[in-house]
Amino acid sequence: MTSATPSRSSVTGALPRLIATDLDGTLLHDDKTVSERTVAALAAAERAGVDVFFVTGRPARWMDVVSAHVHGHGLAICANGAAVVDLHRGRRFVEVSPLPLAAAREVVEALRSAAPGTSFAVERTGGIHYEPHYPPFHRDPAAVTAPAEKLLADDFDPPPGPAPTTLGAGDEVIAAPLGAPDAVPVGAQGAVPVGASDAGPPRTVSVIPGASAPGVVAGEIPTAGPGQPVLKLLAHHHEWEPDAFLALARRTAGTLASITRSSPTSLLEISGLGVSKAGTLARCCAERGIAPEEVTAFGDMPNDMEMLAWAGTSYAMANAHPDVLAVTTGRTASNNEDGVAAVIERLLGT
């Protein structure tokens, strides 16, 4: 598919008030870069008064690839909705929705029983840590390697180490062997490498009006030492087919946590119960007085489905998972063909 199919927004001619887009497999090319066409389309949308939110499964430390393209509000939704970060202030956490340690430990026990051979990694606000048998997809020099029970212990205190990597690769890097296309660093020839500055003092950004939503932690959020919130538990199996593994996990542990996937391999992403891209995006929109009908969303994988169903207008990429194609109001070209930019250009009449 090389052109966007019509949707409600294009039929009415009305501009959305907010565009929400996934990154890997959606906005970014397979080499993890942002094309010049997409850069221009995002800038044109914001000049027209449309807010742009990046809503991704990536951790905050892997957001440099798009940091330069978050303008007025400076915010991005990371870790499948478990974190809101301020990209204008060095990827500082504004709020997090943690996976409770007790629930994470129960999920580990349940999946080990249902799918022997499952290995785990733990994504905390300060970085990722993994079990000894977790596949060597992407190794962080600051990571602790230990059994999941230690990584999820109440008193877990990772020692100081090298600064976490800021490679321009999403969760798919964790799921792809080194040297595979998903592991190509930012700045590949013909693309636009971008970055962010860590300079500047912290600022207070209100995401939720009034009281915080249940389970949401705001304020000073630790990124070093003990007490770092768990944002995601990652579970990998070397034999299960990806969709079958997801279905098994949801049957086994779906009452304990939110379970989804964005990788082409059998890698599951596990968040606090009820945490999703859709839920966090809805809160950010509510603060701005933006209704779902005023949002246009883009995505390609199961972790995008709730967001795509929530938005008034939604587009599946041509390369999307079949389940995603079934829930959107429109379709567009693939990520490598700048499908997001194609829709924005049509909406703006450019």
N, C-alpha and C positions, 0 to 999 in steps of 0.2 A: 504494500500500500504506500503510495507516494503523496497522497493529499489527504487533508482532514475531511471527514464526513460531517454533514451538518449536525448541529445540536441546538438546544433551545436558545442559547445565547446568540448563535449565528442567525437563527431564524428571526428573533425579535430585533436584532441589531443592537441590543443594549450591551454596554460594557459591564463586565463583572466589577465588583468593588475590590475583590481579592482573588489572586491566583495562587493556588497551593500546588506545588509540584514536588514529586519525589526526585531523587538525584540519579542513582545508579540504575541504568537501564531505561531512564526516562529523559532527564535533562542532559545528562552527560553522555558523551560518546563512549564506546567500549574501552577506549584508551584512557578514560577518566578525565577528559578535558572538556572545556566549554568552548563551543565553536564561536567564531566571530559573529555569525548570524544570530545565534542565541543570545550572546551578550547584547547585541543591538536591540533585539526584540524585548528583552527584559528591561532595558533602559527606556525604551519607548513606552512600554506599559506604565512604568512609574511616572514618566513625564505626563502621561494621560490621566494620572490620579489613581491608578490601580496599585494597591499593595501587592507585593510578591512575598510569599512565605516559602522557604525551603523546608520540606517535611520529610525526614529521612530516617533510615535505620542506622545511619552512621553515628559513631561517637563524636563528641564535640571536637576531639583532637584531630579528626580527619575532615574538618570543614574548610581548610584553607583554600581548597579548589574553588569555592564559591563565595568566600568571605567578601571579596571586593564588589560583589553584585547584590549585597543586601544593603539597601540605602537608608531611607528615613528611619525606620523602626529598629534596625540592627539585629533583629531577633531571628532565630531559626529553631525549629523543633527537631530534636535529635533522638536517637535510641528508640525509635518507634513510639514517640510520644512521652517517653520517660524523662525527658529533659528539655527545658527551654534555655537556650544560651544566647548571650549577647556577643555577636561577632564583631561589634565595634569596639569591644573592650576585652580583646584577647580571649575570646571563647569562654568568658566567665559564665558560670551557672546562675540563672535567674530563679529557676525552680526545678525541682525534681520530684518524680513520683516513683519512689523506690519499690523494689521487690523485697518484701520482708524476708529476713534471713530464715525464719522458721518455715515459711512457705517454700523457699528455694530448696531447703534441705529435704522437705517432703517430696518435691518434684524430682530431685536427684534419686531418692530412694525408689519412687514409683517407676521412673524410666529405667533404672537399672534392673528392676524386677521384670518389667514388660519387654524390654529390649536389651538383654545382656550384651555387653560390649560398647554401650554408649559411653562416650567420654565428654567431659564438660570443661567449659571456660566461664569465667566470671568477669563481667564488665562492671567496674566500679567507677566512681567519679574521677578517680586518680589514674585509671588505666585498666588494662586487661591482665588476668592471671589465668593459668590453665593447668589441667592435670598432665601428668607425664605422658599419657598415651593420646592426648589430644593431638590431632594431625598438625604437622609443621607447616601450616598454610602461610602464616605470617607471624613472625616472632618479634615481640616487643622487648627491647633490652632492659626495660624496667620491670618486666613481668616476674612474678613468683610462680614456680612450678611445684605443685603439691596436690595431694588428693583434694577432691571437692569439699570434703568435710573440714579440712583446714582452711580452704579458701573462703568458706562460708561460716567460719567460727565467729562467735560474738566478739572475740578479742583479736581477730585477725589484724595484724599491723605490718603491712609490707615495708621492708627496709627502703631507705632512700636509694634511688638508682638514677640512671641516665634519664633525661627528659623523654617523655613519650614521643614516639614517632608522629610526624604529621604527613605521612605519605598520602597522596591523593587517591586513595582507594577506599571503597566502602566496605560494608560487611562482607561483600562478595570476595574480598581479598582473603578474609579468614577462611573462605570456602573454596579457594582455588589454589592449586599447587603453585609454588613460586615459579615465575617465568611464564605463567599462563596469561592470557590477555587481561584478566582482571587485575593482574599485579603490575601492569605497566605504569610507571610513575607519571606524575603530572609534568607537563611541559613537552609532550611528544611533538614531533615536528608537525607544523601546520595547524597547531591549536593555540589557544590563548592561555598561558600559565598565569595564575593569579595567586595572591597571598593576602595575609592579614597582619596587621601590627598588633603586638601585645601591649603597646604603650597606652597610657591613659589611666586615670583613676577609676575605681569601681563606681558605678552609678546604680541607683535604685530604679528598676523598671517594673511597673505594675502590670501584671498579666491578667490577674483575676480580680474583678471588682469586689470589694467587701472582703468577706472571709474566704480563706483558701478552700479549695475543694478537698473532700476527704482524701487522705493519703498524700497530699501534696506538701512538700517541704520547700520553704522559701527562706530568704535571708542568707546568712553565712553558711555555705555548704562546703564541708571539708573535702579537699582533693588530695590530701596527704595524711599519713599516719592512720591511727585507728578511727573507726566510726565513719569511714567513707560509705555512702549509700551504694547499694547494688542496683544498677540500672537494668542490666540484662543478664540472664543466665543463658549460655549457648550450649546446645547439646548436639553432638555429631555421632552419626553411626555409619560405618563403612559398608554395610550390606543393604540396609533398607532403602527402598525407592523413596525419593523425597516426599511426594504427596502421601504415600502410605505411612511414612514415619510421622508426618504431621497429624494425620488422622488418628494414629495410635496414641500419640502423645496427648491429643485433646481428649480422647476417651479415657485415658489413664489419669491425667493430671489437670484436665480442663477446669475443674472446680477450685484449683489451687492458684492458678496463674493464667495470664493471657499468653497463648502460644501461637506463633506464626512463623513464616519463613520468607526470605527474599533471595536466597541463594539457589543456584541451579543444582547444588549438591544437597545431601541429606544433613543439612545444618538447620537446626531450629533456634528461634529467638524467643526467649521466655521473659515476660515482664510481669509486673504486679497485676493482680486480677483487676480487670476493667481498664487497664492502661492501653491506649492505642493512639495512633496518629490522629484518628477522628476526634477522640475525646479532647485531646490537648488543643487541636486546631479549633474545635468548637468553643472552648473557653477563650482563646485568643480573639476569635471573631466576636464573641458576645461582648467582650470589653469594648470593642470598637463599634458596637451596634450593627454588626454585619450579620445578616440572616443567611442560612444555608443557600437560599435561592440566589444570593448575590455572590456566590463563590464558584469559581471554575477550578477543577482539580485534575491533575495528571498522574498516572501511575502505570506500573507494569506487573507487579507481583502480589501474592496473597496478602502481604503486610500493608498493602495500599487499599484493600477492598472496602474496609469500613469507611475510610475517608472518601473514597470515590462514590460510595452509596449515599453518604451524608451530604455531599456537595450538590447544589442544584443542577450544575452542569459538570460532567466528568468525561474525560477522554482516556481510553486505553491506547497504549502505544501499539504499533503493528507487531512488535516483538513481545507483546504481553502474554502472560500465562492465560490459558483458556478460561479459567474461572474469572479472571479480571475482565475479559472481553464481554462476559455475560452480565456485568453489573453497571457498565458505564452507559451514558447517554450518547456518546460519540466515540469515534476512533480517529486516530491520526497516524502520521508516518512514524517510522521507527526512530529510536533515539539517535542512531547514526545518520538519519536523514533529517534531523532537527524538527521532529514532529511537534514539540512544544512551540518552537518559534513559528512554525507554519500556522498554528491556530492563532497565536497572538497577532501575527501579521494580518490575518484575515479579519480578526475582531477590530483592529485599528484601521483597517482599510489601507494598509501600506503594501 
